[in-house]
Amino acid sequence: MDKITTMLFDFDGTLLDSKTSIVLSFFRLCQKYNPGEYSYRQIEKRFGESFADITAGWQGEKSSEIRKNYIQMMSYYDEQFSALFPGVQENLLKLKLSGFKLGLVTNKEKELTVQGLKRNGLIDYFDYVITVNDVSKPKPSPEPIIRALNILDSKAKETIIFGDTVFDYQAAESAGTGFVALDWYRSYYLLKLRPKHYYFSLDDFIRDYFAACLAI
């Protein structure tokens, strides 16, 4: 792995174990505004997509009402079911103290992102946060990553992004950064993309990365 100065992280499914709250929120939303269109399993397979992508085509004149309901549902379910994956806070602190620039690049709404960061004690760990509200095109577009690189004054070749979905992988590929797959849920579906770095936890990556640095 090349010299790394910057590490960018997805939020949901990468740092935050929030799959249940997100899928349940979207499923409940679909039941209310678009009944019969999606099963729980179908929504689960779209985990990682933005609110706009999933609800495209059935918002219509109720778009503001749907969005308001979505924010309310997500706030409630996030508080009930979401939690940091093991070791996330400790490892982010280690990276920050080691001098890395840290950024968050998420398809989550800004309001929900800030709530989640504050609730889980991560608000001060990142040098900058890019949410779906800060860009015109969310991941898999490279726009959020490129915006983060410009703000952090970082080079793509010295940056890696951690993610858990194909959208993170595609965004990293398009932006020219490295990519680390974190498969906390052991879904294995990212394996078909053959990412160079594939881990089941952030602990595993940190161990290997610092061991490699010490070996140089």
Secondary structure, DSSP 8 states (H G I E B T S, - for coil): -----EEEE--BTTTEE-HHHHHHHHHHHHHHHSTTS--HHHHHHTTT--HHHHHTTS-GGGHHHHHHHHHHHHHHHHHHH-EE-TTHHHHHHHHHHTT-EEEEE-SS-HHHHHHHHHHTT-TTT-SEEE-GGG-SS-TTSSHHHHHHHHHHT--GGGEEEEESSHHHHHHHHHHT-EEEEE-TT---GGGGG--SEEESSHHHHHHHHHHHHHH-
